[in-house]
Amino acid sequence: MTDDSDQIAYFERIGSEAVRHHLYNAGFNLRIQALAIKWLAEKDQDAGRLRDANQAEQIALARSADKAAWTAARQAKIANKIAIAALVAATIAIIVSIISLTHSQ
């Protein structure tokens, strides 16, 4: 391993917050500072890409949920129409039964 790869492995172990702390408090020599700045920039880019990917996934989920909600609303409207038709048919059947009972007596 080169010194840079050892140093990068150290950055990975301590994490970006600790690297920033050392960097801002002059805890590194100039060569390590340059390496730390480059490493942090790469980490920030990675975090940005991850944030963008998460945002895109959230948008896709929201669109899917919106589509599902509209589908459910249409299905509920159809179910209500069927229930009303069944209620009308039941009412007609009751009326026909009452009429047939009164005429048979």
C-alpha positions as a LaTeX table, in Angstrom:
\begin{tabular}{lrrr}
\hline
Residue & $x$ (\AA) & $y$ (\AA) & $z$ (\AA) \\
\hline
Met1 & 0.00 & 0.00 & 0.00 \\
Thr2 & 1.16 & 3.51 & $-0.71$ \\
Asp3 & 1.15 & 6.24 & 1.87 \\
Asp4 & $-1.94$ & 7.73 & 0.20 \\
Ser5 & $-3.87$ & 4.48 & 0.37 \\
Asp6 & $-2.90$ & 4.07 & 4.01 \\
Gln7 & $-4.02$ & 7.61 & 4.69 \\
Ile8 & $-7.28$ & 7.10 & 2.79 \\
Ala9 & $-7.91$ & 3.93 & 4.77 \\
Tyr10 & $-7.35$ & 6.01 & 7.91 \\
Phe11 & $-9.85$ & 8.62 & 6.65 \\
Glu12 & $-12.36$ & 5.84 & 6.02 \\
Arg13 & $-11.88$ & 4.50 & 9.56 \\
Ile14 & $-12.32$ & 7.85 & 11.31 \\
Gly15 & $-15.03$ & 9.19 & 9.00 \\
Ser16 & $-15.62$ & 12.48 & 7.25 \\
Glu17 & $-16.56$ & 14.46 & 10.37 \\
Ala18 & $-13.28$ & 13.63 & 12.09 \\
Val19 & $-11.32$ & 14.34 & 8.89 \\
Arg20 & $-13.02$ & 17.75 & 8.62 \\
His21 & $-12.21$ & 18.45 & 12.26 \\
His22 & $-8.52$ & 17.63 & 11.74 \\
Leu23 & $-8.47$ & 19.63 & 8.52 \\
Tyr24 & $-10.06$ & 22.74 & 10.02 \\
Asn25 & $-7.87$ & 22.58 & 13.11 \\
Ala26 & $-4.60$ & 22.16 & 11.16 \\
Gly27 & $-4.25$ & 18.59 & 12.35 \\
Phe28 & $-2.67$ & 17.46 & 9.06 \\
Asn29 & 0.50 & 18.45 & 7.21 \\
Leu30 & 0.11 & 20.15 & 3.81 \\
Arg31 & 0.29 & 16.92 & 1.75 \\
Ile32 & $-2.27$ & 15.20 & 3.98 \\
Gln33 & $-4.46$ & 18.34 & 3.93 \\
Ala34 & $-4.55$ & 18.22 & 0.12 \\
Leu35 & $-5.39$ & 14.52 & 0.23 \\
Ala36 & $-8.08$ & 15.15 & 2.87 \\
Ile37 & $-9.66$ & 17.92 & 0.77 \\
Lys38 & $-9.74$ & 15.63 & $-2.28$ \\
Trp39 & $-11.15$ & 12.72 & $-0.24$ \\
Leu40 & $-13.83$ & 14.93 & 1.35 \\
Ala41 & $-14.82$ & 16.31 & $-2.07$ \\
Glu42 & $-15.28$ & 12.75 & $-3.35$ \\
Lys43 & $-17.32$ & 11.85 & $-0.27$ \\
Asp44 & $-19.47$ & 14.95 & $-0.74$ \\
Gln45 & $-20.03$ & 14.04 & $-4.41$ \\
Asp46 & $-20.99$ & 10.50 & $-3.39$ \\
Ala47 & $-23.40$ & 11.88 & $-0.79$ \\
Gly48 & $-24.89$ & 14.22 & $-3.40$ \\
Arg49 & $-25.42$ & 11.34 & $-5.83$ \\
Leu50 & $-27.02$ & 9.27 & $-3.08$ \\
Arg51 & $-29.25$ & 12.19 & $-2.11$ \\
Asp52 & $-30.28$ & 12.65 & $-5.76$ \\
Ala53 & $-31.00$ & 8.94 & $-6.13$ \\
Asn54 & $-33.07$ & 8.94 & $-2.94$ \\
Gln55 & $-34.99$ & 11.98 & $-4.10$ \\
Ala56 & $-35.70$ & 10.36 & $-7.48$ \\
Glu57 & $-36.88$ & 7.22 & $-5.71$ \\
Gln58 & $-39.16$ & 9.26 & $-3.44$ \\
Ile59 & $-40.63$ & 11.06 & $-6.45$ \\
Ala60 & $-41.27$ & 7.73 & $-8.19$ \\
Leu61 & $-42.93$ & 6.35 & $-5.04$ \\
Ala62 & $-45.08$ & 9.47 & $-4.72$ \\
Arg63 & $-46.19$ & 9.17 & $-8.34$ \\
Ser64 & $-46.98$ & 5.50 & $-7.83$ \\
Ala65 & $-48.96$ & 6.27 & $-4.68$ \\
Asp66 & $-50.84$ & 9.04 & $-6.52$ \\
Lys67 & $-51.70$ & 6.64 & $-9.34$ \\
Ala68 & $-52.85$ & 4.02 & $-6.83$ \\
Ala69 & $-55.01$ & 6.59 & $-5.04$ \\
Trp70 & $-56.69$ & 7.62 & $-8.30$ \\
Thr71 & $-57.27$ & 3.96 & $-9.20$ \\
Ala72 & $-58.76$ & 3.30 & $-5.76$ \\
Ala73 & $-61.01$ & 6.35 & $-6.11$ \\
Arg74 & $-62.28$ & 5.14 & $-9.51$ \\
Gln75 & $-62.88$ & 1.65 & $-8.09$ \\
Ala76 & $-64.75$ & 3.12 & $-5.12$ \\
Lys77 & $-66.94$ & 5.13 & $-7.50$ \\
Ile78 & $-67.73$ & 1.98 & $-9.48$ \\
Ala79 & $-68.43$ & 0.06 & $-6.25$ \\
Asn80 & $-70.82$ & 2.82 & $-5.13$ \\
Lys81 & $-72.70$ & 2.62 & $-8.45$ \\
Ile82 & $-72.98$ & $-1.17$ & $-8.10$ \\
Ala83 & $-74.22$ & $-0.81$ & $-4.51$ \\
Ile84 & $-76.85$ & 1.73 & $-5.59$ \\
Ala85 & $-77.97$ & $-0.59$ & $-8.42$ \\
Ala86 & $-78.21$ & $-3.49$ & $-5.95$ \\
Leu87 & $-80.21$ & $-1.32$ & $-3.54$ \\
Val88 & $-82.61$ & $-0.30$ & $-6.33$ \\
Ala89 & $-82.99$ & $-3.95$ & $-7.41$ \\
Ala90 & $-83.64$ & $-5.04$ & $-3.81$ \\
Thr91 & $-86.22$ & $-2.27$ & $-3.40$ \\
Ile92 & $-87.97$ & $-3.33$ & $-6.60$ \\
Ala93 & $-87.94$ & $-6.96$ & $-5.47$ \\
Ile94 & $-89.53$ & $-5.98$ & $-2.12$ \\
Ile95 & $-92.20$ & $-3.94$ & $-3.90$ \\
Val96 & $-92.95$ & $-6.81$ & $-6.31$ \\
Ser97 & $-93.15$ & $-9.23$ & $-3.36$ \\
Ile98 & $-95.53$ & $-6.96$ & $-1.47$ \\
Ile99 & $-97.72$ & $-6.48$ & $-4.55$ \\
Ser100 & $-97.81$ & $-10.21$ & $-5.24$ \\
Leu101 & $-98.67$ & $-10.94$ & $-1.59$ \\
Thr102 & $-101.50$ & $-8.43$ & $-1.56$ \\
His103 & $-102.95$ & $-9.70$ & $-4.83$ \\
Ser104 & $-102.81$ & $-13.35$ & $-3.82$ \\
Gln105 & $-104.95$ & $-12.80$ & $-0.73$ \\
\hline
\end{tabular}
